[in-house]
Amino acid sequence: MSSTVHSLASTTRSRKILGTILVHLWLVLLAVTIVVPLLWMIIASFTAGKLLSGVSLIPDFSKFSLEHYIYLFTYKSQDGQPLPDFVASFLRSLEVAVLNTFVVVLFSTMAAYVFSRFRFKGRKPLLILLLLLQMFPSFMGMIALFLIFRSFGWLNQPLYFVTFYVASAVPYNVYLIRGYMRNIPMSLDEAARIDGASNLTVFFRIIFPLSVPILGFVAVNAFMQPWLDYIIPSQLLTPGKADTVALTIFRMTDPYETLIYNPMNFMAAGLLLTIPIVIVNLLSQRFIIYGMTSGADKG
Amino acid sequence: MKSQVSSSVPIGEPMKRSPLAAVLVAVASLILPGLGQFINKQLIKGLIWLAIPILLVAVELSTSHWERWIDLQTHKVSLPLPPASPVAPPAGLGVSTGSAAKTSAPVAAHEASKPAESPAVSHSQERRALPPKKIAPQPHTLGAMEKESAASSDADLYGDASSSKAGSGTTTDIYGDVIPAKPKAPKAKPAESPAKAQASESKASTSSSADDLYGPSSTPAKKNTSATASPAPSSSASDLYGSSSSSTAEAGSQTASTGLSATSAAAAQALFIQHYTYPNYAYQQGKPTYVFRDFGGFFTKGLWGLGSLGALVIGDQYSGKKIVLFDQVSDWLTADNSVNLMGNGLIAVIILLIAALLWILGIADAYQSRIEIIKTGKIEPFTKFIQRVWHTLFSYIVSAPAFVAILFFTVIPFVFTFLLAFTDYTYKVHLGQGLVHWVGFHTFTFLALDPAWILIFGQIFAWTVFWALMSSFTVFALGFINAMVVESPLVKGRKIWRAVLILPWALPQLIVLMVFKNVFDTAGLANQLLFATHLMGPVTNFLAAIGLEGHPDQPIFWFTQFYNGNLAKFVVVMVNLWFGAPYHMMMIIGILSAIPKDMYEAAEVDGANGFQRFRSITLPMVLSATVPALIMTFSFNFNNFGAVYFLTGGGPAWNPSQIPDSMKIISSALPGQTDILISWIYKLSFTKGFEQFNVAAVYSIIIFLIVGGFSVFNMVRSKSFSEEGNE
């Protein structure tokens, strides 16, 4: 570093040193702010009892306990349940999230392909509609959604929430993917068509593979959206019956839920849920940053 | 396929040469979808379009009871009013409202199942009331009760039909035993159609069982035989209702005496055959009747329901019966659920609109095909047609799954919410017991004029806008600073710092917010740290001095005491900053790395110092690249439900003295001090017992206009949209 600096005056050099110190101070301050709450969460999850006041930032090994984790993996609200509450809700949410990922990616890609490659009547109105819908907070239609789910007999069946998640995720994703696909040269399609490829062949053999970077972003988002969504399950599920994992952990921090209220259990559950997400997010960072910037670009 | 159209179309021949022919074809398609195509000799196309009305009609018919309506109109079933004889008064509609009348009426199954309520009922009546229980295994459940009542009423109403069809002694006995009301039908008949009555009477006279079957006819017949003709009409009327106690008792005793040999099997059979009662409009004279409601199918009833939002609620007397919450057998006895009617009506309207769109396309197609035929003299074969439109069709088919999902789970709910804004649907309406009404813009004007609502809404709205601006600005600013710092050449171990700074972004929002909720618990980390460092006193004093905290309390009640409202708001913004800055940092790092290095070098050569370089190069470049993202962040935060709801739950509450008395009625649906518009809407919609659906819908529309406006603005100025226009 100093090699780039040597031509400058010594005052500049001392300012540089000062700047370096300030910058690192700033970074340390930020790092502490970021890490301390997380550290507290981790310590809390290993602390015995039910009281937050019993948790201190300095680990107190006399209070060390795995009881919250044991609770998560053993507590059954009803006898005869095959799985503990937390595990069951975890698997339920996982089902929804995985299914949602596939459906969202498939539907959005197909629609985006059409919007990026074909001209047809009503194309522009539909695009504008998509854009408007993307901004409409989806739970505002909750009353109607409840009616629809009830008339289909889908209440208390989290897997069917996928229909709603798909509908609310598709508009934005179509926009995003379409923007990406427009940058795939049309000449590729034309070459394939000359070789006799049909629309669908072009889609599956050329467009789809080339769109993988943006699809990675879409897939991660589509997984995350239902994974810890609270509003939809809270309205369409009867508490204690087919809870999703978001509902389960929310109830753990709700003082009115006298049976399962325990913030320390929540800390443990939150930690268990957070770790895989952090890993996935950091691994897919490349995709996500790409999607973010292209999303920003396309408005 | 067929190149010579003209010769093969005798009617089309004279039209063929003039464009008038095309117009006529279009008109034909307007009259009946597909007709124009048939005239054009395009059979398959014609069939496709013809399928639209056929499908609609099939759905309508399969969900309706129009055939019963026709039965009723053609007097295949006659449901006459009992003669207005002076003896009849007790049989009037009002009879059934009296509790004594109800209990005594054996036909009304609910009453039958509550024997305790009928102390005044005669022994014979009670006996009559019992048999239905045999038939229906669970007489105490609501459904079973309804079944009984329906079955009995069916038997009564059908009266003659059942007797003529079944004609078996056992059935009549059963009826007699089970349903004292049977007499209704026979009695009623004589009043309206004497000829029929005569016939029934004659039948009845032939076999005692027959008159029981007839119910109505049987009693008069018996009475005729016993030479007591005059009381018959009155008793029959009461029976029809099943509610008039005195007449029923008479009839009951008679029937009981006649048919005690009823077998439950036969009764079950009768139940099976007779499963629907006709609304007896004869009883509605001078009162409204609802034909679409009683007989309509998906579309007609849907449109009626959307228009009227229902007409009858539990306990209403309608057509000689009482409306109940849910009648398994007879739809028309089930109370109207305004919200369901509205939803069904909405779906019906949307399906009809889609059908209309296809219809219009059909008209256009017929017209264009005809023009084409006139020009070329050739009919376009179906295969050619498919080839021609395949591209378009392919587009629609492939994007259909996405749009169907959007239609059902986004558009319809949205339109529904929109419609709710024009109703009076609040917690005061208990569906089934009350009706929702269309009130036009009443809710809008009320909210715009009522000082109490304006006060609360104004405060919430101001805070929402402030929150959206502050949260967007802070995350952007900190993200910018962090990006500059991390990317600065002074930093050592850049990768590690970057990983740490990105960490909050990688965490799930829900969990982060709930952890912070605990951090700012009274016993949480924040207060612990303040105590541990002995800063609690100075900090609270400082906060009180700058007006953030009302009381220098120890510990700080972050989200629970109303005097901490401003502090809570500050914390909400700070937590959002903790969580949201990394996203912007990552984005800005991406933009920074895209700025060409030679620009900085050129600037350095020109003698620009660091700040100048930042101001003239970095800032404009980053800003121009992030304005769309900033607008998106703004509209996202405007609706950032989670950031408020999961952290503070809207708390702390307002100072009770600040709340206008007229607002206190909505109690727990009142917003807290950190509630933004969207989280208040959530409370207004879903606080059990205090729902204000119409208000929530109005506010939803306001949010939609604001946020939608921003996103449209954003789109119009975006690159991709302007490209779209040039294509």
Contacts between the chains, C-beta under 8 A, distances in Angstrom:
chain1	res1	chain2	res2	distance
A	1	B	489	6.4
A	1	B	490	7.5
A	4	B	489	7.3
A	16	B	490	6.8
A	19	B	488	8.0
A	19	B	490	5.5
A	20	B	490	4.4
A	20	B	491	8.0
A	23	B	485	5.4
A	23	B	488	6.1
A	23	B	490	5.1
A	23	B	491	5.9
A	24	B	491	7.3
A	24	B	492	7.6
A	26	B	485	5.9
A	27	B	485	6.6
A	27	B	486	7.6
A	27	B	491	7.1
A	27	B	497	5.2
A	27	B	501	7.7
A	30	B	482	7.0
A	30	B	500	7.7
A	30	B	501	6.2
A	31	B	497	7.4
A	31	B	500	4.9
A	31	B	501	7.6
A	33	B	578	6.8
A	34	B	500	6.2
A	34	B	501	7.1
A	34	B	503	5.8
A	34	B	504	5.8
A	34	B	578	7.2
A	35	B	500	7.2
A	35	B	503	8.0
A	36	B	525	7.5
A	37	B	515	6.1
A	37	B	516	6.7
A	37	B	519	5.5
A	37	B	525	6.6
A	37	B	578	8.0
A	38	B	503	7.7
A	38	B	507	7.9
A	38	B	515	7.8
A	40	B	515	8.0
A	40	B	519	6.8
A	40	B	525	4.7
A	41	B	515	5.0
A	44	B	518	7.7
A	51	B	523	6.5
A	52	B	518	5.9
A	52	B	521	5.5
A	52	B	523	4.4
A	52	B	524	5.3
A	52	B	525	8.0
A	53	B	523	3.9
A	53	B	528	7.3
A	55	B	525	7.7
A	55	B	528	7.8
A	56	B	528	6.9
A	57	B	525	7.3
A	57	B	528	7.4
A	57	B	529	7.4
A	57	B	532	7.8
A	107	B	401	5.2
A	107	B	402	4.3
A	107	B	405	6.9
A	108	B	402	6.7
A	110	B	398	4.9
A	110	B	399	6.4
A	110	B	401	7.1
A	110	B	402	6.9
A	111	B	398	7.1
A	111	B	399	4.1
A	111	B	402	4.2
A	111	B	403	7.4
A	113	B	398	7.0
A	114	B	394	7.6
A	114	B	395	4.5
A	114	B	398	5.1
A	114	B	399	4.7
A	115	B	399	7.2
A	118	B	391	6.1
A	118	B	392	7.7
A	118	B	394	7.2
A	118	B	395	4.4
A	120	B	391	7.1
A	120	B	392	4.3
A	120	B	395	4.3
A	120	B	396	7.0
A	121	B	392	6.7
A	123	B	395	7.7
A	124	B	724	6.9
A	126	B	399	8.0
A	126	B	403	7.5
A	127	B	724	7.3
A	128	B	712	7.9
A	128	B	715	7.7
A	130	B	406	7.9
A	131	B	711	6.2
A	131	B	712	7.3
A	131	B	715	5.3
A	132	B	708	5.5
A	132	B	711	6.9
A	132	B	712	7.1
A	133	B	406	6.5
A	133	B	410	5.4
A	133	B	411	7.3
A	133	B	414	7.7
A	134	B	711	7.1
A	135	B	635	6.1
A	135	B	704	7.9
A	135	B	707	5.0
A	135	B	708	5.6
A	135	B	710	7.5
A	135	B	711	4.1
A	136	B	410	7.1
A	136	B	414	6.0
A	136	B	704	5.9
A	136	B	707	7.6
A	136	B	708	7.1
A	137	B	639	4.8
A	137	B	641	7.1
A	137	B	678	6.1
A	137	B	700	7.9
A	137	B	703	7.0
A	137	B	707	7.8
A	138	B	410	6.4
A	138	B	413	7.9
A	139	B	641	7.6
A	139	B	682	7.3
A	140	B	413	7.6
A	140	B	414	7.1
A	140	B	417	5.3
A	140	B	681	6.9
A	140	B	696	7.9
A	140	B	700	4.4
A	140	B	703	7.6
A	140	B	704	7.7
A	141	B	409	8.0
A	141	B	410	7.0
A	141	B	412	7.5
A	141	B	413	2.3
A	141	B	414	5.1
A	141	B	416	6.2
A	141	B	417	5.1
A	142	B	413	7.2
A	142	B	685	6.5
A	142	B	686	7.4
A	143	B	339	7.4
A	143	B	413	7.7
A	143	B	416	6.9
A	143	B	417	6.9
A	143	B	420	6.9
A	143	B	685	6.7
A	143	B	693	6.2
A	144	B	343	6.1
A	144	B	346	7.9
A	144	B	412	6.2
A	144	B	413	3.9
A	144	B	416	3.4
A	144	B	417	6.6
A	145	B	409	6.7
A	145	B	413	4.9
A	147	B	339	6.5
A	147	B	340	6.6
A	147	B	343	4.7
A	147	B	416	7.8
A	148	B	343	7.2
A	148	B	408	6.7
A	148	B	409	7.3
A	148	B	412	7.2
A	148	B	413	7.3
A	151	B	340	7.8
A	151	B	343	7.6
A	163	B	405	6.0
A	163	B	408	7.3
A	163	B	409	5.5
A	164	B	409	4.5
A	166	B	402	7.7
A	166	B	405	4.9
A	166	B	409	7.7
A	167	B	405	4.2
A	167	B	406	4.8
A	167	B	408	7.0
A	167	B	409	3.6
A	167	B	410	4.6
A	168	B	409	7.2
A	168	B	410	6.2
A	170	B	402	4.7
A	170	B	405	6.6
A	170	B	406	6.2
A	171	B	406	6.7
A	171	B	410	7.6
A	174	B	402	6.8
A	179	B	720	5.6
A	182	B	720	7.7
A	199	B	394	5.5
A	199	B	398	7.9
A	224	B	508	7.2
A	227	B	508	7.4
A	228	B	508	4.9
A	228	B	509	7.4
A	228	B	510	4.3
A	228	B	511	6.9
A	230	B	510	6.1
A	230	B	642	7.5
A	230	B	646	7.3
A	231	B	641	7.1
A	231	B	682	7.5
A	235	B	686	6.5
A	246	B	510	6.0
A	249	B	510	7.8
A	249	B	511	7.3
A	249	B	514	7.1
A	250	B	510	7.8
A	250	B	514	7.3
A	250	B	646	7.9
A	253	B	514	5.5
A	253	B	517	6.6
A	253	B	518	7.0
A	263	B	518	5.1
A	263	B	521	7.5
A	266	B	514	6.6
A	266	B	518	7.5
A	267	B	515	7.3
A	267	B	518	7.4
A	270	B	511	4.3
A	270	B	514	6.8
A	270	B	515	6.3
A	273	B	508	6.7
A	273	B	511	6.2
A	274	B	507	5.7
A	274	B	508	6.1
A	274	B	511	5.5
A	277	B	506	7.1
A	277	B	507	7.1
A	277	B	508	5.2
A	278	B	503	7.5
A	278	B	506	4.6
A	278	B	507	6.3
A	281	B	505	7.4
A	281	B	506	3.8
A	282	B	499	7.7
A	282	B	502	7.6
A	282	B	506	5.5
A	285	B	502	7.5
A	289	B	586	5.6
A	289	B	587	7.7
A	289	B	590	5.9
A	292	B	583	7.2
A	292	B	586	6.9
A	292	B	587	5.6
A	292	B	590	7.8
A	293	B	587	6.3
A	293	B	590	5.1
A	293	B	591	7.6
A	295	B	629	7.8
A	295	B	632	8.0
A	296	B	587	6.4
A	296	B	625	7.3
A	296	B	626	6.7
A	296	B	628	5.6
A	296	B	629	3.8
A	296	B	632	7.4
A	297	B	625	7.9
A	297	B	628	7.2
A	297	B	719	6.9
A	297	B	720	7.9
A	298	B	718	6.5
A	298	B	719	7.5
A	298	B	720	4.9
A	299	B	628	4.5
A	299	B	631	7.9
A	299	B	632	7.4
A	299	B	714	4.8
A	299	B	715	5.5
A	299	B	717	7.8
A	299	B	718	3.4
A	299	B	719	7.8
A	299	B	720	6.8
A	299	B	721	7.2
